[in-house]
Amino acid sequence: MENVKIPTLYPVKQALPKGDPVDIDRTLEADWERLGLAAQAQGKRIALGFGSRGIASIDAIAKKLVALVKASGGEPFIVPAMGSHGGATPEGQIEVLAGLGISEGTMGCPIQATMEVANTGLTSCGLPAYIDKNVYEADGLIISNRTKVHTDFHGPHESGLLKMLAIGLGKETGARTIHQQGVVGLRDYMPIVAEHLMESINFVAGFGIVEDGYHRVAHLEGFSAETIVEGDQHLMQLSRELMPRLPVDDIDVLIIDEMGKDISGAGMDTNIIGRWMVEGEPEPESPRVKRIAILDLTPASHGNATAYGLADFMSKTLFDKIDFAITTKNMFTSGFLKRAYMPLVFENDEETIKAAIYDAFRSDPSQCANARVLRIKNTLAIETLWVSANVLAELTGQDSITVVEQGTRAAGGTV
């Protein structure tokens, strides 16, 4: 592979789906009044559930919801709603929240973290429905989550408010119970478990967030127990319309500078990279990526490199940052063990990229020089990309593409 030359890469910007700006404070205040939440919070201990994702403005949303509960005469406290993330320990989950800007100091209220759950009984699909013990003992629950196309399956409800209820607040026990049923559990049983839970506790409201292609809040809306199922479906459709994608479908090598739990539940958004690796489920038709090289892990992942197996090649920089105990627990809970197969590890970025290019053309290494290469920072940040000359030629002239006049690159560094 020492003779493999990494193609020169050129920077381009693509126009992504764009939403209208959202005034977070005014939107939350208006929906608080519209749903009559002040009366429901007054004099009550209200649990506020937030997850492990790096959602746009989630700290500002959390802080405002805490303030609204207080202003209504309620007593707010925050609970981690993240299944088995954070190493499936209370301390680990508090640390994950802190990495998102949600702490007792920044929010001005307690965080009560536990892995203990209450069993609220059997659902109509035959699965028990579990919920965080602190939530079960509270006077009411408010949750907030991003609605997004899921990385494991497609259906009426994917990653959103119902998933946070059934899996996030089910902690490790609830997450494992649903994940044990594979895609059927996630797609078909998860909404049933969520509805059962809303009937078993005092569910006050859910605030759904939709981001646009620039990772900005494009929609924020509150729902009651009566409207949340339909609302979750509506936000899911809006999320599909605003979902970004890579500018070309046929790629020999995709270089991703970083992966992480704050970027996607799978570390890399499977809808962006065109890989699911879920047993029994067909792979996406596009994009068609021959080889993926992943180079680093975000600090906010706290060593959780779940689904690193979506890549083919990995740098030692990333490998050295993996907390295998945390990662293994998360992967084992998910049940999608193909994603846990270890990519080949190389000493540095350049060697990792060269290996990916060589392997894509192993049968005829002379074609390495013609490799169609894309490089991105991560699967959330795909406005600016670096592309090989042959891809640049294909993109030049398209209305959605701007060629950036700031030089070229071969390897090393980050986008």
N, C-alpha and C positions, 0 to 999 in steps of 0.2 A: 504493500500500500504506500510505500515511501515515494512511489512515482505518481501517485494520484495528485492531481492539481485541483484545488478547490476553485470553482469558477468565480470570477469577479462578480460581486453583487452590487446592484444599483438600488438606491432608495426611491420608493414610490409611495404616494398616499392615495388611499381609496376613500370615496365618499360612502359612509355607512348610513343605515337607517337612522333617522333623527326624529326625536320627539320634541314636544314643546316644554319649555322650562316649567318646573313645579315649585311653587312657594310652599315649602314643607310646613312651616308653622301655621300659615293661614289655612292650608288644606286640612291639617289635622284638627284645628280648632273648629272649622266648619262641619267636618264629619262628626266630631265629638258632640256638637250641638244637634246635628241632624238625627243621630242615632239615640239621642237622649241618654248619653253615657254618664253624665254628671250624677244623675239620680241613682244609677246603678253602682257607682263607685263610692258614694257618700257613706262614711262610717264603716267601710269594709276594707279588709286586707286583700289587695288585688295583686295577683301574680302577673308579671309581664315577661313573656317568653321571647327570647332572641337566640338565633342560631350561630353557626360557625363560619358562615360565608362572608366574604368581603363585599358586602352590598353597599352600593353608593349611598352615602349620607346616613348609614344605619345608626351611627352614634348620635347624630342630630335628631333622627326620628325617635330613638329610644329616650333621649333626654326630654324631648317635648312630651312624650306620652307619660313619663314619670311626673312631669310638671302638671299635666292635666289631671292626673289622678289626685295629686296633692291639692290642687286648686278646687277640686270637687269635694274635698273633705275625706278622701280615702287615704289608705296607708299602702303605698306601693312597695313591692320588692321584686327583684329580677331573678329569673331562673334560666339556666342554660337549656336551650331546646335543640340538642345536637346529637341525639342518639348515643353512639359509642365514641364520638370524636373526643379529642383531648385525652386520649389514652384510657377512656372510660373511667376516669376518676374525677371526683369533685374539684380537686385542686387543678387538674389539667384543663377542665372545662372553664373554670374561672380564668385561667391563664389565656385561653383562646379568646374569651370575651374581651379581656384587657387588651389583647392585640388588635382588636377592632375598635378600641376607644371606649369600651363599656366596662366601667369599674365602679366601685362604690364611691370613689372620690369624684369621678367625672359625672356620675349620674345623680349623686346626692341621695341615694337610698341603698338599703342592704341588697346583697346578692346571696341567695340561698341555693347552694348547689348540693345535690345528692344524686346517687345512682339508685336509691331505693324507689320502688314503684308501688302503686296500688293497682290491684286487679279489679277492674270494674265489671267483670263478667264476660260470658261468651257472646260473641256477635252472631249475626245471622249467617255469616260465612263459616262459622265454626271455630274462629280464632278468638282467644282471649284478648281483651283490650286493656293495655297497661298505660298508666300515666304517672308522671313524676309525683312522688309522695307529697312534696310541698305544695304542688298545684292542687292536688286532691283535697288537701286540708285548708286551702285558702277559701276566701268568700267569693272569689271570681277570678277569671282568667282573660287576659288580653294578649294576643300574639301579633307579631309582625314578621313578614317574610317576603322574599322576592319570589315572584312567579316567573318560571323560566322553563324552557324546553328541557326535558330530563336527559341525562346522559346514559340511561340504562334502558329506557322504554318510551313508547309514545301512547297516549291515551287521553281521555277527557280531562283527567287531573294528573299533572306531572309533578314538577317541583314547585311547591307553593304552600298555601295556608293549610290545606288538608294534610299534606305530607308532614308539615311541622307538627301538627297535632298527633298524628298516628305514629310517626317514627321519631321525630325530634324529641317530643315530650314523653315518648315511650321509653326513652333512655336505651341502654344497651339491651335490656330484656325485650322491650317492645320492638326495637329495630330488628333484633335477631329473629323474633317470632314471625315478622312479616317477610323479611329477606329469605328466611328458610323456604318460603314458597316460590322463590325465584321471581320471574317477571310477572307471573299470575298474581303473586302476593302484592307486588308493587302497583300493578295496573288495576287489578280488579278488587283486591281485598282491602288495600289501604284506604280508599274512600269510605268503605263500610265501617272500618274501625274508627275512622275520624268522626263519622256521624254518630256512632255509638257513644263515643267519648263526650261529644257535645250534649248528649242526653243525660250523661252520668254526672256532669259537673255543672257549675254555674259559668257557662261560657258567655263572656260579656261581648267581645268583639275581636275581629281580625282585621289587620291593616295590610293590604296587599300592595306590593311594590313591583312595578315593571320598569326595567331599564331599556334605554335605546342602545344602538350599536356603539356609542361612545362611553358606555358604562356610566350613564347619568340617569337620574330618576326622571322618567318620562310620564309616569302615572302613579298616583298614590290614592288609595280608596279604602274606606272602612266598611265592614260588613257585620251584620248581626248573625246570630245563629240561624235565623230564618233565610238569610240571603247569601250566606257564605259559599254554599255549594255552587249555585248559579254564578256568583261573582268570581269564584276561582276559575270556572270554565271560561268566563268572559276575559279575564286577565290572561289566561293561557293563550287565547287566540291573539290578543294584542301582542303578547310576547313573541309569538311566531312571526308576526308581521314586522317586528322590530329587530329580529335576530340577524346579526351580521354573518358573513361567510367570507371565505378566501376568494380572491378574484379569479382564480382559474381552478379547473377541476382535475387536471392531470399534472401530477407532481412526482418527480423522481425522489427527491429528498426534501423533507420539511424539517428545518432546524428550529427548535423552540428553546429560547434562552432560559426560561424558567417554568416550573409547574408549581402547584400548591393548592392546599385545601381552601385558601381564601380566594382562589381563582375559580375553582370548580370542585364539585364533590368528588370527581374522578381525577383531580389534579390538572387534567387537561380536558377541555370540553369536547366530548366525543362527537358532537354535531359539527364542530369546526374541523376536526382532524379526519373525520370519515371512518372512525373505528369504534365499534362497540365491544367486541370480544366478550359477548355474553352467550353462553352455551345455549343452543337451540334457537337463537335469534339471528336472522340474516343481517349481514353487514350493510351499512348504508351504500346507496348507489354512487354517491359522490360526497366529497371529493375523493379521487382515487390517488392515494399516496402510497408509493412503494416502500419508502423507508422513513422512519422518524428518529431524529437525534435530539435528546433532551439534555440540557447542560447544567441546570441548577435548580435549587429548591428555595421557595420564598421563606423569609424569616418567620412570617406569620403562620406557617404550617407547623412550627414547633416540632420538626422532624417527621411529620406525617407525610410520607410520599406515596400514599394510597394510589393504586392503579398505575404505578411506574411501568408496569408491563404493557401498557398501551404503546410504549416506545420500543424501538429495536436496539438502540444504542444509547449509552448513558456515560456522562463524564464522571471521573472520580470525584470531582468537586461535589456533585450531587450525591453520589454514593456515600461519601464521608459525612454528609449531613443527615442521613436517614436514621431515625430512631426506629429500629426494627420491631421493638415490642409494641409501640404505638401503632405503627403501620400494619403489622400482622393482625392485631386485634381488630382494626377497622376493616381490613380486607376479609378476614375470616367471618366477621359479622355480616358483611355484604353478601358473601356466598359466590361472588363472581371471581373465582380463583384463577381464571386465565389471565386476568389483569395483574396477578401477583408473580407471574413468571419473570425472572430477573433478566433485563436486557444485558447485552455484553457491555462491560465497563472498560473505558479507555482513559489513559493518563491525563489528557487535557482536552480542551475544546477542539483544537485542530485535529487531533488524532481521532476523536469521536466522529467528527464530520467526515473526515477522509474515509473512515470505515464504512459509514453509511453510503457514501457515493460509490465506493468500490463494490460493496455488496449488491447495490442496485443494478450493477452492470458486470457481475461476476462472470457471466458467460462470455462477455466480450468487453474486457476492460478498456479497449481503445475508445469506447463510447463515453467514458467518464467525463471527458472534456465537454460533451454535449448535454450533460445532466441538467434537467429542469429543476432548479433549486429555489425554494422560498425560505426566508428566515423571518420569524416574528418574535416579539418579546415574550408573549404568552397568549393564550387563547381568548383572553378578554381584551387585549390591546392589539387589534389587527388593523388599525387605521394606517399606520406606517409599517411597511414591509420592505425587505430587501430581496431583490429577485435577480436571477441570472439573466444574461443578455437575451437568450431566446424567449424567456417569459416576458421580458421588458418589451421586446418587439411585438409580442402578441397584445400587450396591454396599451401600448402607445396609441393615442388617438381616441381611446374610449372616454366618453364624457365623465365617467365616474373616477377616472384615474388622473393623478397629477404626478409628473416626474419631478422629483426633488433635486434641485441643483446643489448638492452638498457632498460630492465626491463618491468614491466607490470603496469597496472593502473585499477582503477575501475570507478571513477567519479571525477568531479571537474577539474578546470584548463582548459587549451586549448591545442590543438594538436600542 
